[in-house]
């Protein structure tokens, strides 16, 4: 049955995209006082299947997030897997929405907060919602601007969720 669904999807698909993207994150933590935006790197790959005015685009992204505060910065590095639904308003211009699943690969929360409290750790997993705008140029160039709002607390037992604005440039090889 799965093969039949995949075959039906591929027969109806107008176009397949496979490419890479890179850009900047402007990250912060909500519900926490005295924190400032932290700029980080975003990069990875995407795959999309387009149908008429819609596309489904899963991505695999390396994402530097976190925040700045008076005592320093704290860094959270994720491997994010957004599953984006794109709706094309006019040729190339699209709105984007979908869930994002993040896996922490590195954090320095326990080091940054070592003098403040013991046992402070980040959650290993993050669930977020993504919304944005993009433009797919006919020669393969892709531009994206997204806002990701976390639904999961960044720290165990704490308040504060990821809030990230991402600007990225990509290129489709297909």
C-alpha positions in Angstrom: 0.0 0.0 0.0 2.8 2.4 0.8 4.4 1.8 -2.6 1.0 2.6 -4.2 0.7 5.9 -2.3 4.3 6.8 -3.3 3.7 5.9 -6.9 0.4 7.9 -7.0 2.2 10.9 -5.4 5.1 10.7 -7.9 2.8 10.4 -10.9 0.8 13.5 -9.8 3.9 15.5 -8.8 4.8 18.3 -11.2 8.3 18.9 -9.9 10.8 17.5 -7.4 13.4 19.8 -5.7 16.6 18.7 -3.9 19.0 21.3 -2.7 21.0 23.0 0.0 20.4 26.1 2.0 22.3 28.4 4.5 21.6 31.5 6.4 21.3 33.3 9.7 19.2 32.7 12.8 18.2 35.5 15.1 17.3 33.6 18.2 15.9 34.3 21.7 14.1 32.6 24.5 10.5 33.7 25.3 9.2 34.2 28.9 12.6 35.0 30.2 13.7 38.5 31.3 16.9 40.3 30.4 17.8 38.2 27.4 18.8 39.5 24.0 18.9 38.1 20.5 21.7 35.8 19.6 22.8 35.4 15.9 23.7 32.0 14.7 24.3 29.9 11.6 21.6 27.8 9.8 22.5 25.3 7.1 21.4 22.0 5.6 19.5 20.3 2.9 15.9 20.2 1.6 13.7 17.9 -0.5 10.4 19.0 -2.0 7.6 17.5 -4.0 5.5 20.1 -5.8 1.8 19.7 -6.8 0.1 22.5 -8.7 0.1 25.3 -6.2 1.4 23.3 -3.2 4.5 21.6 -2.1 5.7 19.5 0.9 9.3 20.2 1.8 11.1 18.3 4.6 14.4 19.7 5.6 17.4 18.6 7.7 19.1 21.7 9.2 22.0 22.4 11.6 20.8 25.4 13.7 22.6 27.5 16.2 20.2 29.1 18.7 20.2 30.4 22.2 20.3 33.9 23.7 22.6 36.6 25.2 22.4 38.0 28.7 24.5 40.2 31.0 26.7 37.2 32.2 27.3 36.0 28.7 25.8 33.9 26.0 24.3 30.5 26.1 24.4 28.4 23.0 21.9 25.7 21.9 22.8 23.8 18.8 20.1 21.7 17.2 19.5 19.4 14.2 16.1 20.6 13.1 13.7 18.7 10.9 11.0 21.1 9.7 8.2 19.6 7.5 7.0 22.6 5.6 3.8 22.9 3.5 4.3 25.6 0.8 1.4 27.3 -0.9 2.3 29.3 -4.0 0.4 32.6 -4.3 1.9 33.5 -7.6 4.8 32.0 -9.6 7.7 31.5 -7.1 6.1 33.5 -4.2 5.0 31.1 -1.4 3.8 31.1 2.1 5.1 28.4 4.4 3.7 26.6 7.5 4.5 23.4 9.3 5.9 21.7 12.4 9.6 21.5 13.2 11.2 18.8 15.4 14.6 19.7 17.0 17.2 17.5 18.6 19.8 19.2 20.8 23.3 18.2 19.7 25.2 20.6 21.9 24.4 23.0 24.7 26.4 25.0 27.3 23.5 25.8 29.7 25.0 23.9 32.6 28.3 25.7 32.2 26.7 29.2 31.8 24.4 28.7 34.8 26.9 26.7 37.0 27.1 29.4 39.7 23.3 30.2 39.7 21.8 26.7 40.2 22.8 23.1 40.0 21.2 20.6 37.8 20.0 23.0 35.1 19.9 21.1 31.8 18.4 21.6 28.4 15.6 19.5 27.0 17.0 17.1 24.4 14.0 17.6 22.1 12.1 20.7 20.8 8.8 20.9 19.0 8.1 24.2 17.2 5.7 25.7 14.7 7.1 27.4 11.6 5.6 30.1 9.4 7.2 32.1 6.7 7.5 33.5 3.2 9.7 32.3 0.4 10.5 32.9 -3.2 11.6 30.1 -5.6 13.4 31.5 -8.6 13.2 29.5 -11.9 17.0 29.1 -12.1 17.1 27.2 -8.7 17.8 30.0 -6.2 15.5 29.9 -3.1 15.0 32.7 -0.6 13.2 32.0 2.8 12.2 34.1 5.8 10.7 32.1 8.7 9.6 32.5 12.2 9.8 29.4 14.4 8.1 29.4 17.8 8.9 26.6 20.2 6.2 24.8 22.1 8.6 23.0 24.3 10.5 24.6 27.3 14.2 24.9 26.5 15.3 23.8 30.0 14.0 21.0 32.1 11.5 22.4 34.7 12.0 25.9 33.4 10.0 28.4 31.4 11.1 29.7 28.1 10.7 28.5 24.6 12.8 29.0 21.4 11.8 32.0 19.3 13.8 32.2 16.1 13.7 34.3 13.0 15.6 32.6 10.1 16.8 34.2 6.8 18.2 31.7 4.3 19.3 31.3 0.7 19.2 28.0 -1.0 19.8 26.4 -4.3 17.9 23.5 -5.9 19.9 21.1 -8.0 16.8 19.6 -9.8 
